[in-house]
Amino acid sequence: MALTSRIELHGPSTHDPEDYLSSSLGVIFPDDVTNQHGDAEHSLVYISPHLRRPLHIALADPDQESDRKLFSHYLWNASLLLAEFVEAGSLGLPLNVGLGRLKPADFNVAGLETIELGAGTALPSIMASLLGAKNVAVTDYPSKTVLDTLRRNVAANAKVECSPNSTLAPLTVEGHAWGELDTPFAAQHKGRFDRVFVCDCLWMPWQHANLHESVAWFLKEDDPSARVWVIAGFHTGRAKMRGFFEDAALCAVGLELESIWERDCDGVEREWVWDRGQEDVSERKRWLVVGVLRRRVPEPDEPGVKG
């Protein structure tokens, strides 16, 4: 089933010719895929056959140029994919994932503490709260518009009656700018989380170092099972986002790649490559990169490691 099949757009009808053209692109260009969903005039409904009720996702209506540049007023396919992974892993559903190197159970959040960075709509975190997580933190840039929308989504959907098992984890929303680690929230949550979610946050290469710092800060330090789940679309171009996965940059904050691969919106997977040459815009919109990070295990001969 296509990744976007669970999403429905709800809201007033429009007579804007631009919107009519946008809605017909899938007919004119049948291979074109929508990778961002919704707008301020329309909410989204997320329908999973495994949830007891649909989720109603509100979208931010940014009135400041600085807020619009965050692009958190859309639901992106990376969030849809991680929500699907979390659901399959936590409910024991069949799913082919990671080119056979991983199992759906590797995305089980039952009993774990999770944090999402650059959450946007918080769909993966809401799913985690409904599917057995112990504690869930949702963060995004400390903009009132963005955080108010996140709180609306949490209030509307983090409910026992939505959960397939009638469970609900405590879920909090906090502002966090990547790399700013001297705030009360950062100080209180250093090394706390079993899982860190990062969805479609790689399109700003100048922020990669800050994002690395935040990821490493919040991830549990002394638990070898702690993981970071990073998913990002290629719509802005492979060159902009691939640097996040550079070995040296990850090593600088004590992280390493456990696994990385590419997956399209129909569930087809292929190996990750650094450069595929010239990629057609419509084609690359279909694909996402999935990376699993962990704490780096030093080599025995590295300084500070006992032989």
C-alpha positions in Angstrom: 0.0 0.0 0.0 1.3 3.5 -0.9 2.8 5.5 1.9 0.4 8.4 1.3 -2.8 6.2 1.3 -3.5 6.9 5.0 -3.9 10.6 4.5 -7.0 12.6 3.7 -7.3 16.3 3.3 -10.2 17.9 5.1 -11.4 21.5 4.9 -13.3 24.0 2.7 -13.4 23.5 -1.0 -11.5 26.0 -3.1 -12.1 27.8 -6.4 -8.4 28.8 -6.7 -7.2 27.7 -10.2 -3.8 27.0 -8.7 -5.3 24.5 -6.3 -7.2 22.9 -9.1 -4.0 22.5 -11.0 -2.2 21.1 -7.9 -4.9 18.5 -7.3 -4.8 17.3 -10.9 -1.0 16.9 -11.1 -1.3 13.2 -10.3 -3.5 12.8 -13.4 -1.3 14.9 -15.7 1.9 13.3 -14.3 0.9 9.9 -12.9 4.4 9.2 -11.6 4.5 12.4 -9.6 4.2 11.8 -5.8 3.0 14.3 -3.2 5.7 14.5 -0.5 4.2 17.4 1.5 0.6 17.4 2.7 -1.9 20.0 3.8 -2.0 23.8 4.3 -3.4 26.2 6.9 -6.9 26.0 5.4 -7.1 22.2 5.6 -6.5 19.8 8.3 -5.4 16.2 7.7 -6.9 13.0 8.8 -4.6 10.0 9.3 -6.5 6.7 9.0 -4.8 3.5 10.2 -6.6 0.2 10.3 -4.9 -0.5 13.6 -6.0 2.6 15.5 -9.4 2.7 17.1 -10.0 6.2 15.7 -8.5 8.4 13.0 -6.0 11.0 14.0 -6.8 14.7 13.2 -3.7 16.6 12.3 -3.7 20.4 12.4 -1.1 22.4 10.5 0.5 25.6 11.5 -0.4 28.9 9.9 2.9 30.8 10.1 2.5 34.6 9.9 6.2 35.3 10.1 8.7 34.7 7.3 11.1 33.1 9.8 8.4 30.6 10.7 7.5 29.8 7.1 11.1 29.0 6.4 10.9 26.2 8.9 8.4 24.3 6.6 6.8 22.8 9.7 3.4 23.7 8.4 3.2 20.6 6.3 3.1 16.9 7.0 6.1 15.3 5.2 6.4 11.7 3.9 9.3 11.0 6.3 6.9 11.4 9.2 4.4 9.1 7.5 7.1 6.5 7.1 8.4 6.6 10.6 4.8 6.4 12.0 4.3 3.3 9.9 7.5 1.7 11.2 6.7 2.5 14.8 3.2 1.0 14.3 4.5 -2.2 12.7 7.2 -2.7 15.2 5.1 -2.0 18.3 2.1 -4.1 17.2 4.1 -7.0 15.7 2.8 -6.4 12.1 4.6 -7.8 9.1 6.9 -5.3 7.3 9.8 -5.7 5.0 12.3 -3.2 6.2 16.0 -2.4 6.0 16.8 -4.7 3.0 16.4 -7.7 5.3 19.0 -6.5 7.7 16.4 -5.3 10.2 13.2 -6.6 11.6 9.9 -4.8 12.3 10.5 -5.4 16.0 13.6 -3.1 15.7 11.1 -0.2 15.6 9.2 -1.3 18.7 8.8 1.6 21.2 7.0 -0.3 24.0 8.4 0.7 27.4 10.8 3.2 25.8 11.3 7.0 26.3 11.3 8.9 23.0 12.0 12.4 21.8 11.3 13.9 18.4 13.4 16.8 17.1 11.9 19.2 14.5 8.6 17.5 15.0 6.4 19.6 12.8 3.1 17.8 13.2 4.4 15.2 15.7 2.7 12.2 14.0 5.4 9.6 14.8 5.5 10.8 18.5 1.7 10.6 18.8 1.8 7.1 17.4 4.5 6.2 19.9 2.4 7.5 22.8 -0.6 5.4 21.6 1.5 2.2 21.0 3.1 1.6 24.4 6.0 4.0 24.8 6.8 4.9 28.4 7.3 8.7 27.9 7.3 10.9 24.8 8.8 14.4 24.3 8.0 16.4 21.2 10.2 19.4 20.3 10.5 21.9 17.5 11.9 25.4 17.0 10.7 27.7 19.9 8.2 29.5 17.8 4.8 30.2 19.4 2.9 29.3 16.1 4.7 26.0 15.7 4.5 25.0 19.3 0.8 25.9 19.6 0.0 23.7 16.7 2.0 20.8 18.2 0.0 21.2 21.4 -3.3 21.2 19.5 -2.3 17.9 17.8 -1.3 16.3 21.1 -4.5 17.4 22.7 -6.6 16.2 19.9 -5.0 12.8 19.4 -3.1 11.6 22.5 -6.2 9.9 23.9 -6.7 6.4 25.3 -9.7 5.9 23.0 -7.4 6.2 19.9 -5.0 3.5 21.2 -5.4 -0.1 20.0 -4.4 -1.3 23.4 -6.1 1.5 25.4 -2.7 2.7 26.5 -1.3 6.3 26.5 2.2 7.5 27.4 2.7 11.0 28.9 3.5 13.4 26.1 5.0 16.8 26.5 5.7 19.6 24.0 8.8 21.8 24.4 10.7 24.3 22.3 14.2 23.4 21.3 16.6 25.0 18.8 19.2 22.4 17.7 22.5 22.9 19.3 21.2 25.1 22.1 22.0 22.9 25.1 22.0 25.4 27.9 18.2 25.6 28.4 16.4 24.1 31.4 14.7 21.5 29.2 18.1 20.4 27.7 19.7 20.3 31.1 17.0 18.2 32.6 16.8 15.7 29.7 20.5 15.0 28.9 21.1 11.4 28.0 17.5 10.4 28.9 16.0 9.0 25.7 16.0 5.4 24.3 15.0 6.6 20.9 15.5 9.9 19.1 13.2 10.6 16.1 14.4 12.9 13.2 12.1 13.3 10.3 12.9 15.5 7.3 15.3 17.7 9.1 18.3 17.4 6.8 17.5 19.9 4.1 19.6 22.7 5.9 23.2 21.5 5.7 24.3 24.5 7.7 22.3 23.0 10.6 23.7 19.5 10.5 26.4 20.1 13.2 23.8 21.6 15.5 21.4 18.7 14.9 24.2 16.2 15.6 24.8 17.9 18.9 21.2 17.7 20.0 20.8 14.1 18.9 23.9 13.1 20.8 22.9 15.2 23.9 19.4 13.6 24.3 20.3 10.0 23.4 21.0 7.6 26.3 24.7 7.4 27.0 25.3 4.0 28.7 22.7 1.9 26.9 24.0 0.1 23.8 20.5 -0.5 22.6 19.7 3.3 22.3 19.0 4.3 18.7 18.4 7.4 16.6 15.9 7.0 13.7 16.6 9.5 10.9 14.3 9.6 7.8 14.5 12.3 5.1 13.2 12.8 1.6 15.4 13.6 -1.4 13.1 16.3 -2.7 15.6 19.1 -1.9 18.4 17.1 -3.5 20.8 14.4 -2.3 23.7 16.8 -2.0 22.0 19.0 0.6 21.2 16.2 3.1 23.9 13.5 2.6 26.5 15.3 4.7 24.5 14.6 7.8 25.7 10.9 7.5 29.4 11.7 7.1 31.4 9.3 9.3 33.7 12.1 10.6 30.8 14.4 11.6 29.0 11.6 13.4 32.2 10.4 15.1 32.8 14.0 16.4 29.7 13.6 18.6 30.2 10.0 19.5 27.7 8.5 17.0 28.0 6.0 14.1 25.7 4.5 11.5 24.3 1.1 12.3 22.3 0.9 9.1 21.3 3.1 6.1 19.2 2.4 3.0 16.7 4.0 0.7 12.9 3.4 0.4 10.3 4.7 -1.9 6.7 5.6 -1.2 5.6 2.1 -2.4 7.9 0.2 0.0 10.6 -0.6 -2.6 14.0 -0.6 -1.0 17.5 -0.2 -2.4 21.1 0.4 -1.1 22.1 3.9 0.0 24.6 5.6 -2.3 26.4 8.9 -1.8 25.8 10.1 -5.4 23.4 8.8 -8.1 24.3 11.5 -10.6 21.5 13.6 -12.1 18.2 12.6 -10.5 14.9 13.5 -12.0 12.9 15.7 -9.6 9.7 13.7 -9.8 11.7 10.4 -9.3 13.6 11.6 -6.3 10.4 12.9 -4.6 9.4 9.2 -4.4 12.5 8.2 -2.3 13.6 8.7 1.3 16.7 7.7 3.1 16.4 5.8 6.4 19.3 5.9 8.8 19.7 4.2 12.2 22.4 5.7 14.4 23.8 4.4 17.7 26.5 5.4 20.2 29.9 4.8 18.7 31.8 1.9 20.0 35.5 2.9 20.2 38.1 0.7 18.7 40.3 -1.1 21.3 43.4 0.8 20.3 41.8 4.3 20.6 42.9 6.6 23.4 40.9 6.1 26.6 40.0 2.5 25.8 41.4 -0.2 28.0 43.0 -3.2 26.3 
